[in-house]
Amino acid sequence: MNSDLRHDALHGDPYACLALAYFYQTGKELAQNIRLSLEWYERAAKLGCARAHWELALMYGSGEFVEQDNDHYMKHLSAAAGLGKPEAQMALAREYALGELVPRDDDAVFSWLIKAASQGDSLAKFGVGYMYANGIGVDRSVPDAETWFSSAAISGDAEMFLHVGMGYEFGLNAMKRDLVEAARWYKYGVDMGHEKCLICWRSVMSILDGMKPETLESRSSRLLSTDSQSEIDEIENALVAADMLFESGDESGALEYYQKAADLGSPEAMFNIAMMYHQGIAVRRDDNMAMRLLARAANAGSADAQFYLATAYESGLIPTDDSQIVKLYSDAAFNGFLAAFYYLGKYVDHPEVYVRRTHTRR
């Protein structure tokens, strides 16, 4: 851990506080200590860090690490949303739509959704379009609805299209059933090669041709048996087996299962293998191999690999320019390695805003 980190945290750097909170929460770099993690998140939040407010909202809302507390959840959620965090704005919109912790308010739903949508959140864009299309919280406007729907279609991913399609097909998430709209959104996923969207699109098209509708239970069962889901399950099973073997002291067995998961594309497994080569666990120590594997894991999306590769570049172990370091820290922060915000702050002003802007498809 950088020696300046604690000094900067004690002297009021919000991202240094966030980094300490993250390290204490995860047990990375520092021994896990949830009490200290909570204290440092609170410090960062008081210094105006939106991400710290969001993390506290998640903790108090879920009851993970701390006792569930709806008042603290809403306090930090509202603060994070007000400070511009799109995920918090989306969550606050959902709370106003549910009307359980706050009075139901369609105007507030629309207001928070359009804030998140304006920052590029694809699902928020869809939500704004849906509210315009149905006159919820705003005057009905088909042209405005189509503008937002088109933007969501351009920036969204296949999983979002699946989520929206199933909402229309089965009336989920308080959506009006509309098979034509369901087919439209599934087709966006089909065009991206998404297996589950293809299954759903074919089913909806057959219903539109007069076939009997499929139940949600039947569809869910079919989606869980797809090749893509089987591969996800295989990776998860391999990672669980590897972790168990590693904890039991069977390092060679763990390496075998990590390699199996890595061969299936798991960034987490790739990172773990890189660390095993770096530390000489179950293999002869080979830092050159470790760095190659670390780069592969970073490219595959491992936040840990992105962070530690950035620190390796920064230390001069591997020659590079600042732009690559900035990209890696930004990627790591976006993917959840919260300490990366502090290190990114050495290169850019307002790291939260920078990460948000550089990882949003508009």
N, C-alpha and C positions, 0 to 999 in steps of 0.2 A: 504494500500500500504506500502511495506517495506520502512522504513525510510532511509535505505542506498541507495535506488534506485536513488533518485535525486542527492545525493552526488556523486555516482559513475558515473552518466551520465555527471555531470558537470566536472568530472575529466577524461573524455575521454574513458569510457567503452562503446564500440559500442553497446553492447546488452542492457545496461541500457538505452541508447538513444533510441534504438528500442522499448524497453518496454514503455517508456514515450510516444513515438509517437503513439504506439498502444492504450494505455489508453486514450490519448487525441482524437484519431480518433473514438474510439468506445463508449466513455463515460463510460467505466468501470473504477472504482476506482477514476477517475478524471472527472470533468465536460467536456463534449465534446467541443473541440476547434480545428477546422481544421487548422487554421493558425499555432498554436503551434505544432500540429501533423506534419505538413509539415516541420517545422523548425527542429524538432527532427529527422525525417526521413533523412533529408539532412545531419544533423550532423553524424548520424550513417553511412550513405553512404560514407561520406568523410573519415570516420575511417575504411573503407574497409569492411563494412557489406553487403554481397551479398543480404540478404533478404531485407534490406532497399532499395537498388537499385531496386529490383524487385517490391516492393510495390510502389515506385515512378513511375516506368515504367507503372504499372497497372493504377495508378491514372492519369498520363498524357496521356496515350493511350486511356483511356475510357472517360476522361472528367468528371469523378466522383470526387467530392470534389474540384477539381481545373479545370481551363480552359484547354481544350484539347490542347496539344502542341507536335507535332510530333518530333520536334528536341529534346526536353527534354525526350520524350518517347524513342527514339532510343539511346540517350546518356546513360540513365540508364539501358535500356535493354542490350546494348552491355557490359556495366560494369558488370551487374549481370551474364551474360553469361560467360564473361571472368573470373569471380571469381568462376565459377563452378556450378552455379545454373541450374539444368537440365531443369526446366520449362522455364527459360529464354533462354537456348540454343535451346529448341524446338521452342519457339516463334521467335527467331532470324532466325532459319532455315526457318520458314514459311514466314518471311518477304523477305528473299532472293528468295524464291520460287514464291512469288506473284510479286515481282519486282515493287512495288508501291512506297515505301518509300526509297528503295535502289535499285540499278540496279539488275536485275535478274541474279543469279549466281548459277548454279547447283553445282559447286565445293564447294562453301560456304555452300550450303544446306547440302551436304554430310558431310562436315567437322564438322558442328555444330550438326548434327544428331548423328554422331558416338560418339561425346563427351558425349551427353546425354545418348545414348545407353550404353556406357561403364560404366556409373554410375547406370545402371539398369532400366532406363525408358523403359517400355514395348512398348509404342507406337513408341518411337524412334527406338527401335530394329526392329520393323516392318518396319519403314521407311527406315532404312539402308538396310534391306533385299529387299524391293521393288526397291530401287535404284540399288542394285546389279543385281536383276532379270531383270531389264529393261535397264541396262547400262546408267543410268542417273547420271552424275557427277562422275562416276567411271567406270572402265572397267566391262563389263557384266561378271558375274560369278554365274552360277547356284548353285555350291556347297556353295559358301559364302552366297548366298541368303538364301538357306535352313538352314544354320547354324543359321543365325539371325532370320529367321522365327520360327525355333524350340525354340529358346530362348524366343522369344516373346510369343509363345504359352504356355510355361511353367510358365512365370511370369505374364502374362496378366490376366485381369479379364473379366467377361462376357460383361460388357458395352463396353470395348475396342473391343472385338470380334464382337459385334453388329455393332459398328462404322466401323470397317474394312470391314465386310461383306457387309454392305450397300454401302460402297465406291466401292467395286468390282461389286456389282450387278447393281448399277445405274450410275456408272461412276462419283461418287462424288469426290470432292477434287482433281480434275485433274487425277484421277486414271483410268486406262484402264479397260473397262468392261470385266469381266471374271467370268462366272457363276460357273465354277468348283472351282475357288479360293474362291468365295463368299460362296459356300456350305461348303468348308473346314473350314473357319473361323467361320461361324455360328455354325458348329458342335462342335467346342470347347466350345462355350457358352451353347449349348444344353447339353453337358456332365456335365456342372456345374448347370444344372437345371434352366436355364434362359428362362423364358416364351417367351420373345420377340424373342430371337434367335431361339427358336423352331418354332415359326410362320414363320419366314423368311426362315429357313432351309427347312421346308416343301414346301413353295412356290417355292423356287429355284429348289428343286428336282422335283416338278411337271412340271416346265418349261423345265428342262432337259429331262423329259419324253414326251415332246411335247405339253404341255398345253400352253395356251396364257399367255404371261408375264403380270404381274401386274404393274400398274403405281406407281410411287413414292408417289403420292398423296393418292392413295388407300391404299398403305402399311402403310403410316404414320397414316392414319385414323384408321386402324385396330390396330396398336400398341398403339394408344392413348386410345383404348377401352378395353385393356387387364385388367385382374384382378389385376395384379401387379401395373399398372398405376393408376387404380381406387383407390387402397389402398394409393398410394402416394398422389393422389389428396385429398383423405379423410383426411389424416394427415395434409396436407397444409391448407385445409379449417378449420379444427378444431383449428389449431394454430392461424390462422387469427382471427377466432371468439373469441378465448380465449384472444388474445392480445387486441382486441377491447373492450371486456367486462371489462378487467382489467383496461384499460385506462378510461373507463366510470365510474369506481367505483364499478362494480358488481364483487366482488372478488370471491364469491361463484360460480357464473356462469362461471367465468374464470377457476376456479379449475375443474369444471365438464368437460369443453372442453379440458383442458390440460390432464386430466385423460384419456379422449377418445383417444387423440393422443398418449399418453404414452402406452396405452393398445395395440395400433397398432405398437408399437416399436420405437416411436420418442425419440431419446436421448435428444433433446431440451426440449420436454415436461417433461421428467423425471427430468431434471435439474431444471426446473421452479417449479415443485411440491416440490422438495427437499428444494428449497429456501423458499417456502411458509411455509413449516413446520419449518424451521429454524427461520423464522421471525414471525411465528404465524399469518399468513394471511389466513383468511377464515377457519383456523383449529386451534386447541390448539397447542401452540408451543411444539415441541418435537424434540430435537436435536438428540436423538438416531435414530428416524425415519428419520430425515433429512440426517444423515450420511449413513444410509442403502440405501436410495434412491439416494444419491450422488454417492455411489459406483456402484449402478446399472446403473446410467446414464453414469458414466465413462466407465464401461465395454461395454456399448452400443455405445460408440464413441463420447460422448459429450466433446468437448475441454474445455468448461467452467468447467464441472464437474471434468475432469482430473486435471485441474490446481488447483481448490480449494480443491480437495481431497488431492493433493500433499502438499498444504500449511498446511492442517489440520494435515497430518502425520508429516510434518516438525516441526510443533509447539509442537508436543508431545501429541496432543489430542487423537490420536490413536496410540498405539505402532506399530512400523514397522521397517524395516531396510532400509538403504539407497538405495538399489537396487530397491525397490518398488517406492520410491520417484523419482528416476532417470527415471524409466519407465514412470511414470505418467507425469512428466514434458516433457519428450521426446514425448510422445503421444500427449499431449496438443499442443506443438509447431508444430508438424507435421500436426495436424488438424486445425491450424490457430490461436491459442492463442499465439500471437507473444511474449508477455511478458515472456512466459515460457522459451524462449532461455536464458534470463538473469539469471533466477533462476537455470536453468539446468547448467549454466556455473560455479556454485559453486562446482559442482560435477565432471564435465568432461571438458577437454580441447576442444576447437573448437566445440562448441555446434551445429553449423549448419552442420558441417561435420558428427558429431555423429548422429544427427537426420536423415540425409540423408542415412547414412549407415545402421542404425538399422530399417529403414522403407522401404527398397527396397528388393523386391523379385527378386533374380537373376536367 
